[in-house]
């Protein structure tokens, strides 16, 4: 049995609550209030925490959780208070009966990592603020090349991989994507779906890699329509990294 549920935090963060028959973990606890409520009601047996990067809205609740009980906390090598299992590229570990593999995806932050698991034939990726549905994270600490390469790595997972991101940014991402890729009919359809979900206060996540490869402009920098538009608009050079860089800068000011 596998259950993955979102816990809303702040304005648009998602903390992911992952449960199996062996217990539960949470991904990127930006705050602790709702998680502690579940623990106090004995609805979950929290065994561990996964941290993708050091930003406070992904870590701020960790201190309260580790005060409550002893937990296995897996995270990057960036001195995050409460992380007791530092993990790096290609490291593998198991928790609540799930096997995870770590991939380093710097760009948004230098310490950013993602967690991949294949569990009961479900392909699952927790990617924090690197890959979003219809978009990608801002480049804060890393370089555009690092973020470009990080997205290439994530795009190589199986096409049926479910994408669990750190924020509900889908609608705004797709609004931008339509400007970049106006002929993309599947993108237009996904935008309408995201609108309807938003009106019902329902999450647009998880996404999946097959869909993102069709609608996410940051994964489609080599597509002829996108290249033509970016080269013409920004006088960019005709290579995928230059297209990506111009695209990300455009999104920053959109």
C-alpha positions as CSV (number, residue, x, y, z in Angstrom):
1,X,0.0,0.0,0.0
2,X,1.3,3.4,-1.0
3,X,-0.3,6.7,-0.3
4,X,1.1,10.2,-1.2
5,X,-0.9,13.2,0.1
6,X,-0.1,16.9,0.0
7,X,-0.1,19.0,3.1
8,X,-0.4,22.7,2.3
9,X,2.0,25.2,3.9
10,X,2.5,28.9,3.5
11,X,0.9,30.4,0.4
12,X,1.7,27.7,-2.1
13,X,4.1,25.1,-0.7
14,X,3.4,21.4,-0.6
15,X,4.7,19.1,2.1
16,X,4.3,15.5,0.8
17,X,3.2,12.9,3.3
18,X,4.2,9.4,2.0
19,X,2.8,6.4,3.8
20,X,3.2,2.6,3.4
21,X,2.4,-0.3,5.6
22,X,5.7,0.3,7.4
23,X,5.0,4.0,8.4
24,X,5.3,7.5,7.0
25,X,7.8,10.1,5.9
26,X,7.4,13.7,4.9
27,X,9.2,15.6,2.2
28,X,10.4,19.2,2.8
29,X,8.5,20.2,6.0
30,X,8.4,23.9,5.7
31,X,6.2,24.0,8.8
32,X,5.2,21.5,11.4
33,X,1.7,22.4,12.6
34,X,-0.4,20.1,10.4
35,X,2.1,17.2,10.6
36,X,2.2,17.3,14.4
37,X,-1.6,17.4,14.5
38,X,-1.6,14.1,12.6
39,X,1.0,12.6,14.9
40,X,-0.9,13.6,18.0
41,X,-4.1,12.0,16.6
42,X,-2.1,8.8,16.0
43,X,-3.1,8.9,12.3
44,X,0.5,8.5,11.1
45,X,3.6,6.8,12.4
46,X,6.3,9.2,11.2
47,X,9.6,7.5,10.6
48,X,11.6,9.9,8.6
49,X,12.0,13.1,6.6
50,X,13.5,13.9,3.2
51,X,15.0,17.4,2.5
52,X,15.7,18.6,-1.0
53,X,17.4,21.9,-0.2
54,X,18.1,24.4,2.5
55,X,15.5,27.1,1.9
56,X,13.4,27.8,5.0
57,X,10.1,27.1,3.4
58,X,11.3,23.5,2.9
59,X,13.0,23.0,6.3
60,X,11.4,25.3,8.9
61,X,9.3,22.6,10.5
62,X,12.1,20.1,10.8
63,X,13.3,21.2,14.2
64,X,9.9,20.7,15.8
65,X,9.5,17.2,14.2
66,X,12.9,15.9,15.5
67,X,12.1,17.3,18.9
68,X,8.9,15.2,18.9
69,X,10.5,11.9,18.1
70,X,13.6,10.3,16.8
71,X,13.6,10.4,13.0
72,X,15.8,9.4,10.1
73,X,16.4,12.7,8.2
74,X,18.0,12.5,4.8
75,X,19.2,15.7,3.2
76,X,22.1,17.4,1.3
77,X,25.5,18.4,2.7
78,X,24.7,21.9,3.7
79,X,24.6,21.9,7.5
80,X,20.8,21.8,7.8
81,X,20.0,21.5,11.5
82,X,18.3,18.1,12.0
83,X,19.7,16.2,9.1
84,X,21.3,13.1,10.4
85,X,21.9,11.3,7.1
86,X,23.8,13.4,4.5
87,X,23.2,12.0,1.0
88,X,24.9,12.7,-2.3
89,X,24.8,11.7,-6.0
90,X,23.9,8.1,-6.5
91,X,23.5,7.3,-2.8
92,X,20.8,4.8,-2.1
93,X,18.8,4.2,1.1
94,X,15.6,2.6,2.4
95,X,13.0,4.0,4.7
96,X,9.4,2.8,5.3
97,X,10.1,-0.1,2.9
98,X,10.8,2.3,0.0
99,X,14.2,2.3,-1.8
100,X,15.3,5.8,-2.8
101,X,18.1,7.0,-5.0
102,X,19.6,10.5,-4.8
103,X,20.5,12.7,-7.7
104,X,22.2,16.1,-7.3
105,X,20.4,18.9,-9.2
106,X,22.1,22.2,-8.4
107,X,20.8,25.4,-10.0
108,X,18.0,26.7,-7.8
109,X,20.4,26.2,-4.9
110,X,23.9,24.6,-4.9
111,X,22.9,21.9,-2.5
112,X,19.6,20.8,-4.2
113,X,19.0,17.1,-4.5
114,X,16.1,15.0,-5.7
115,X,14.8,11.6,-4.5
116,X,13.6,8.9,-6.9
117,X,11.9,5.6,-6.0
118,X,10.4,2.7,-7.8
119,X,7.8,1.2,-5.4
120,X,5.2,-1.3,-6.3
121,X,5.7,-0.5,-10.0
122,X,5.2,3.2,-9.4
123,X,8.0,5.5,-10.5
124,X,8.1,8.5,-8.2
125,X,10.3,11.6,-8.1
126,X,10.4,14.3,-5.3
127,X,12.2,17.2,-7.0
128,X,11.6,20.1,-4.7
129,X,12.1,23.4,-6.5
130,X,14.0,22.1,-9.6
131,X,11.3,20.9,-11.9
132,X,7.7,22.2,-11.7
133,X,4.7,21.3,-13.7
134,X,5.0,23.6,-16.8
135,X,8.2,25.2,-15.4
136,X,11.4,25.1,-13.4
137,X,12.8,26.8,-10.4
138,X,14.5,30.2,-10.4
139,X,18.3,30.1,-10.6
140,X,19.4,31.6,-7.2
141,X,22.7,30.1,-6.2
142,X,23.8,28.1,-9.2
143,X,24.2,28.8,-12.9
144,X,21.9,28.5,-15.8
145,X,24.0,25.7,-17.1
146,X,23.7,23.8,-13.8
147,X,19.9,24.2,-13.9
148,X,19.8,23.2,-17.6
149,X,21.8,20.1,-16.9
150,X,19.7,19.3,-13.8
151,X,16.6,19.3,-15.8
152,X,18.2,17.1,-18.5
153,X,19.0,14.5,-15.7
154,X,15.5,14.5,-14.4
155,X,14.0,14.2,-17.9
156,X,15.9,10.9,-18.3
157,X,13.8,9.1,-15.7
158,X,11.0,6.7,-17.0
159,X,8.3,8.6,-18.8
160,X,5.6,7.3,-16.4
161,X,7.4,8.9,-13.5
162,X,5.1,10.9,-11.2
163,X,6.5,14.4,-10.5
164,X,6.0,15.7,-6.9
165,X,7.1,19.3,-6.8
166,X,7.5,21.7,-3.9
167,X,5.0,24.4,-4.9
168,X,1.6,24.9,-6.6
169,X,2.9,27.0,-9.5
170,X,1.2,25.1,-12.3
171,X,-1.3,27.7,-13.6
172,X,1.1,30.6,-13.6
173,X,3.8,28.4,-15.3
174,X,1.3,27.4,-18.0
175,X,0.3,31.0,-18.6
176,X,3.9,31.7,-19.4
177,X,4.3,28.5,-21.4
178,X,1.5,29.5,-23.7
179,X,3.4,32.7,-24.5
180,X,6.5,30.6,-25.4
181,X,4.7,27.8,-27.3
182,X,1.4,29.2,-28.6
183,X,0.8,26.4,-31.1
184,X,0.9,23.6,-28.5
185,X,-2.6,22.2,-28.3
186,X,-1.8,19.8,-25.4
187,X,-0.5,22.8,-23.4
188,X,-3.7,24.7,-24.0
189,X,-5.7,21.7,-22.8
190,X,-3.6,21.3,-19.6
191,X,-4.0,25.0,-18.9
192,X,-7.8,24.6,-18.9
193,X,-7.5,21.6,-16.6
194,X,-5.3,23.5,-14.2
195,X,-7.8,26.4,-14.2
196,X,-10.6,24.1,-13.3
197,X,-8.6,22.4,-10.5
198,X,-7.7,25.8,-9.1
199,X,-11.3,26.9,-9.1
200,X,-12.1,23.7,-7.0
201,X,-9.1,24.4,-4.7
202,X,-7.6,21.0,-5.9
203,X,-3.9,20.3,-6.4
204,X,-2.6,20.1,-10.0
205,X,0.1,17.7,-8.8
206,X,1.5,15.2,-9.2
207,X,2.3,15.7,-12.8
208,X,4.2,13.1,-14.8
209,X,7.3,13.2,-17.0
210,X,5.5,12.1,-20.2
211,X,3.2,15.1,-19.9
212,X,6.0,17.5,-18.9
213,X,8.0,16.6,-22.0
214,X,5.1,17.7,-24.1
215,X,4.1,21.0,-22.3
216,X,7.0,22.3,-20.3
217,X,9.1,24.7,-22.3
218,X,12.1,24.3,-20.1
219,X,12.2,20.6,-21.2
220,X,11.6,21.5,-24.8
221,X,14.5,24.0,-25.6
222,X,15.4,22.0,-28.6
223,X,11.9,22.1,-30.2
224,X,11.9,24.0,-33.4
225,X,8.9,26.3,-32.6
226,X,10.4,27.3,-29.2
227,X,13.9,27.8,-30.7
228,X,12.5,30.0,-33.5
229,X,10.5,32.1,-31.1
230,X,13.4,32.7,-28.5
231,X,16.0,33.4,-31.2
232,X,13.8,35.9,-32.8
233,X,12.6,37.6,-29.6
234,X,16.0,37.7,-27.8
235,X,18.5,37.3,-30.6
236,X,19.7,34.2,-28.7
237,X,22.3,31.8,-30.1
238,X,21.0,28.6,-31.7
239,X,21.9,26.1,-29.0
240,X,19.8,24.6,-26.3
241,X,21.6,26.1,-23.3
242,X,21.3,29.6,-24.8
243,X,17.6,29.0,-25.5
244,X,17.1,27.8,-21.9
245,X,19.0,30.8,-20.4
246,X,16.9,33.3,-22.4
247,X,13.7,31.4,-21.5
248,X,14.5,31.4,-17.8
249,X,15.4,35.1,-17.8
250,X,12.1,35.9,-19.7
251,X,10.2,33.9,-17.0
252,X,11.9,35.9,-14.2
253,X,10.3,39.1,-15.6
254,X,7.0,37.7,-16.8
